[in-house]
Amino acid sequence: MESSLIKRMKYWLYFLAKILVAAGVVYVLQTALFFFYPVPPPPLPRFGPPPPLFLHDMLFTFATLGVWLIGAGLFSIILRDQRRRCRTCLRRLIMPVRSGSWGHMVTFGRPKTELICPFGHGTLSIEELQITGMQMPDWQPHDDNIWKELESYYPAGK
């Protein structure tokens, strides 16, 4: 029980670490933008403090938008990478196998892609078409003994 909790926490801590690194990259880019962007001269009839650069300087506003678009891109890459990792050992899942067919749905089922952990920890099943909304990928953990299924096909006495 506790081993499963530690393995699950490792998966989420790895995700959190990647998010924090991406947030740090975006923070450094935004700070560099503030530091290196030249401050324009204030308007001549100056009343009060100068306006902030964001929304008052078009180039700075678009540069800030670019930094946050980079952040959104990093976040989507992190999510895509995390979904394709083993929940136990954090290795990338391999051997995508497509199964099912819309033409032969009664026989083969709905189309989906299955990926497996290189060490046999589990299988991830992803539906090809999301008709009724976003369906979460189905992670099926395997037993610790990966040879158990093979031995069931060929009994030891034969």
C-alpha positions in Angstrom: 0.0 0.0 0.0 2.7 2.5 1.0 4.9 1.5 -1.9 2.0 2.4 -4.3 1.6 5.8 -2.7 5.3 6.5 -3.0 5.3 5.5 -6.6 2.3 7.7 -7.3 3.9 10.6 -5.4 7.1 10.2 -7.4 5.0 10.7 -10.6 3.4 13.8 -9.4 6.6 15.3 -7.9 8.3 14.8 -11.2 5.4 16.7 -12.9 5.6 19.5 -10.2 9.4 19.7 -10.8 8.9 20.2 -14.5 6.2 22.9 -13.9 8.5 24.7 -11.5 11.4 24.7 -14.0 9.1 26.0 -16.7 7.8 28.7 -14.4 11.4 29.7 -13.6 12.2 29.9 -17.3 9.2 32.2 -17.9 10.1 34.3 -14.8 13.7 34.7 -16.0 12.5 35.7 -19.5 10.0 38.2 -18.1 12.6 39.7 -15.8 15.1 40.0 -18.6 12.4 41.7 -20.7 11.9 44.3 -17.9 15.6 44.7 -17.4 16.8 45.1 -21.0 13.8 46.9 -22.5 14.7 50.6 -23.0 12.5 52.9 -20.9 10.9 55.5 -23.2 11.1 59.2 -22.3 8.1 60.4 -20.3 5.5 62.6 -22.1 6.2 66.3 -21.9 3.3 67.6 -19.9 4.1 65.3 -17.1 1.4 65.0 -14.4 2.0 62.2 -11.9 4.0 59.1 -12.3 4.8 57.8 -15.8 2.4 55.2 -17.1 3.4 51.5 -16.9 5.0 50.1 -20.1 2.4 47.2 -20.4 -0.5 48.4 -22.5 1.1 51.8 -23.1 4.0 50.7 -25.2 3.0 48.4 -28.0 6.4 46.7 -28.5 6.7 45.9 -24.8 3.1 44.6 -24.8 3.8 42.2 -27.7 7.1 41.1 -26.2 5.3 40.3 -22.9 2.7 38.4 -24.9 5.5 36.4 -26.6 7.0 35.5 -23.2 3.7 34.2 -22.0 3.1 32.3 -25.2 6.4 30.6 -24.7 5.2 29.7 -21.2 1.9 28.3 -22.5 3.9 26.2 -25.1 6.2 24.9 -22.4 3.1 23.9 -20.3 1.5 22.0 -23.1 4.8 20.2 -23.9 5.1 19.3 -20.2 1.5 17.9 -20.1 2.0 15.9 -23.3 5.2 14.4 -22.0 3.8 13.6 -18.6 0.8 11.8 -20.0 3.1 9.5 -22.0 5.2 8.4 -19.0 5.0 5.3 -16.8 3.3 5.9 -13.5 5.8 3.7 -11.7 9.3 4.3 -13.2 8.7 7.6 -15.1 10.2 6.2 -18.3 8.5 7.1 -21.6 6.0 4.6 -22.8 6.9 2.7 -25.9 5.5 0.5 -28.6 2.2 2.3 -29.6 -0.3 -0.3 -30.9 -3.4 0.8 -32.6 -6.4 -1.4 -32.1 -10.1 -1.2 -33.0 -11.9 0.1 -36.0 -14.9 2.2 -36.7 -15.9 0.0 -39.6 -15.7 -3.2 -37.5 -16.6 -1.7 -34.1 -18.7 -4.7 -33.0 -15.8 -7.1 -33.6 -12.8 -5.0 -32.6 -14.2 -2.2 -30.5 -13.6 1.5 -30.8 -10.2 2.7 -32.1 -7.6 3.4 -29.5 -3.8 3.4 -29.1 -2.1 1.4 -26.4 1.4 2.1 -25.1 3.4 0.0 -22.7 6.1 0.6 -20.1 9.4 -0.9 -21.3 9.7 -2.7 -17.9 6.1 -4.0 -17.9 4.7 -1.8 -15.1 1.5 -1.0 -17.0 -0.3 -0.1 -20.2 -1.8 3.2 -21.2 -4.9 3.1 -23.4 -5.9 6.3 -25.2 -9.1 6.7 -27.1 -8.6 8.0 -30.7 -11.8 10.0 -30.9 -13.3 11.9 -28.0 -17.0 12.1 -28.9 -18.6 12.7 -25.5 -15.9 15.1 -24.2 -12.4 14.6 -22.9 -11.9 11.1 -21.7 -8.9 10.5 -19.5 -6.4 7.9 -20.7 -6.8 4.5 -19.0 -3.7 3.4 -17.1 -3.8 -0.4 -16.3 -1.0 -1.3 -13.9 0.5 -4.8 -14.3 1.7 -7.2 -11.6 5.3 -7.0 -10.4 6.0 -10.4 -12.0 5.9 -9.7 -15.7 6.5 -13.3 -16.6 3.3 -14.5 -14.9 1.1 -14.1 -18.0 3.6 -16.0 -20.2 3.9 -18.8 -17.7 0.1 -19.1 -17.7 0.2 -20.0 -21.4 2.9 -22.6 -21.1 2.6 -24.6 -17.8 5.9 -25.6 -16.2 5.3 -29.3 -16.5 5.0 -29.5 -20.3 
